[in-house]
Amino acid sequence: MSAFSNYLEDAITAWINGTTFPTAPANVYLALYNNSPSDAGNSGTELTTILTGSANRVGIAANQWTRVTGGTASITNTNAITITATAAGNATATHFGVFDAQTAGNLLFHGALTASKTITTGDEIKFNAASLTLNID
């Protein structure tokens, strides 16, 4: 199950109250965690030392989501998302977060992985198409 962040909840309620909604991001970015990030985005430990290159998060183009409307509102990743671990050492991923920026930025939504994953150098962490979903109830 995934949850909206406080940032996104505040943006939605402000919009309903007449405030301009933030500009939609061209990309969103997937981060892995070894414990749960809070809705405030200020807790949880992001796995910043295992990802390919110097980036902490993997980019996903905004058009790489399938959107369902009509009372069962949700978005689901259209294509597979692959992360390759490059740093030495091991880490365990238990949660994910989706942000509006590659570094810093705002947490948009987060959730638990269906199973924890111990990651070692050279491992690929793959979210198959249609496996990362945000349901809006």
C-alpha positions in Angstrom: 0.0 0.0 0.0 1.2 3.5 -0.8 0.6 6.8 0.9 0.6 10.4 -0.2 3.2 12.6 1.4 2.3 15.6 3.5 3.7 17.8 0.7 1.2 16.3 -1.9 -1.7 16.4 0.6 -1.0 20.0 1.3 -0.8 20.9 -2.4 -4.1 19.2 -3.1 -6.0 20.9 -0.2 -4.4 24.3 -1.1 -5.6 23.8 -4.7 -9.1 23.1 -3.5 -8.9 26.2 -1.4 -7.9 28.3 -4.5 -4.1 28.2 -4.5 -2.3 27.4 -7.7 -1.2 23.8 -7.9 2.6 23.2 -8.2 3.9 22.7 -11.8 3.8 19.0 -12.8 7.3 17.5 -12.8 8.7 16.3 -16.2 10.2 13.3 -14.3 9.8 11.7 -11.0 12.5 9.8 -9.1 12.4 6.5 -7.3 14.4 6.1 -4.1 14.9 2.9 -2.0 14.8 2.9 1.8 15.8 0.5 4.5 12.9 1.6 6.7 9.7 3.5 6.2 9.8 7.2 5.2 7.2 9.2 7.0 4.5 11.2 5.2 6.6 14.3 6.2 9.5 12.8 4.3 11.9 13.4 7.2 12.4 9.9 8.4 13.5 6.6 7.0 17.0 6.0 5.6 17.4 6.5 1.9 19.8 4.1 0.3 22.0 6.7 -1.3 25.3 4.8 -1.7 24.2 1.8 -3.7 22.8 3.3 -6.9 24.4 3.6 -10.3 26.5 6.7 -10.8 26.3 9.7 -8.4 22.6 10.0 -8.5 20.7 8.8 -5.4 17.4 8.2 -7.3 16.4 6.6 -10.6 14.4 8.9 -13.0 11.0 7.9 -14.4 9.6 10.1 -17.2 6.1 11.5 -16.3 4.7 9.7 -19.4 5.8 6.3 -18.1 2.7 5.8 -16.0 -0.7 4.4 -16.8 -3.4 6.4 -15.2 -6.8 5.0 -14.4 -9.7 7.3 -13.6 -13.4 7.0 -12.8 -13.7 6.1 -9.2 -10.7 3.7 -9.1 -8.0 6.4 -9.5 -4.5 5.0 -9.7 -1.2 5.3 -11.5 1.0 2.3 -12.4 4.5 2.2 -14.0 4.2 1.4 -17.7 7.7 0.0 -18.2 10.2 -1.9 -16.0 12.3 0.3 -13.7 15.8 -1.1 -13.1 18.3 0.0 -10.5 21.9 -1.4 -10.6 23.9 -1.4 -7.4 27.5 -0.3 -7.9 28.9 0.6 -4.4 30.8 -1.9 -2.3 28.9 -3.3 0.7 25.4 -4.6 1.3 22.1 -2.8 2.0 18.6 -4.0 2.5 15.7 -2.2 0.9 12.3 -2.5 2.5 10.5 0.7 1.2 10.3 3.1 -1.7 9.7 6.8 -2.1 8.8 8.7 -5.3 10.2 12.3 -5.4 9.8 15.3 -7.7 13.6 15.8 -7.9 16.7 13.7 -8.3 18.3 15.1 -5.1 16.5 16.8 -2.3 13.0 17.8 -3.7 9.7 16.7 -2.3 8.5 13.3 -1.4 5.3 12.6 -3.4 4.3 9.2 -2.2 5.8 6.1 -0.5 5.2 2.6 0.4 6.5 -0.8 1.6 8.0 -3.3 -0.8 6.2 -6.6 -0.9 9.4 -8.3 0.4 12.7 -6.9 1.6 15.6 -7.2 -0.8 19.3 -7.5 0.3 21.3 -5.7 -2.3 25.0 -6.4 -3.1 27.3 -4.9 -5.7 26.2 -5.7 -9.2 22.6 -6.6 -8.2 19.7 -5.4 -10.2 16.6 -4.3 -8.4 13.7 -4.4 -10.9 10.2 -3.2 -10.6 8.4 -4.9 -13.5 5.8 -3.1 -15.5 2.6 -2.6 -13.5 4.3 -3.4 -10.2 4.6 0.1 -8.7 1.1 1.5 -8.1 -0.4 4.5 -6.3 -4.0 4.0 -5.5 -6.1 7.0 -4.6 -9.1 6.0 -2.4 
